[in-house]
Amino acid sequence: QVQLVESGGGLVQPGGSLRLSCAASGSIFAINYIRWYRQAPGKEREWVALITSGGSTDYADSVKGRFTISRDNARNTVYLQMNSLKPEDTAVYYCKAVGGWWGQGTQVTVSS
């Protein structure tokens, strides 16, 4: 069984930055392939970013150039660095591992 725990969310002003963490336990392979998703109020959950076992990354067009996904194998943790945040980035952010394991989510609110 894999457990994923997101953290790092909070309230930030437009143009600010946050770094989200997704800490995995239960499997040393859990962070090999991680996707970040987000869900805004009243909207469907949408994919944001991914990192593969080989370190390749990909991003949704809406966050490309502003968000960066990375991995620390020693800490079994994947990060999502979010810069130049916009109000439309407000959502609950989730990480997902291979096998369909989801974390509980962390709230990001971008507001002045």
Secondary structure, DSSP 8 states (H G I E B T S, - for coil): --EEEEE--EEE-TT--EEEEEEEES-TTTTSSEEEEEE-TTS--EEEEEE-TTS-EEE-TTTTTTEEEEEEGGGTEEEEEE-S--GGG-EEEEEEETTTEE---EEEEE--
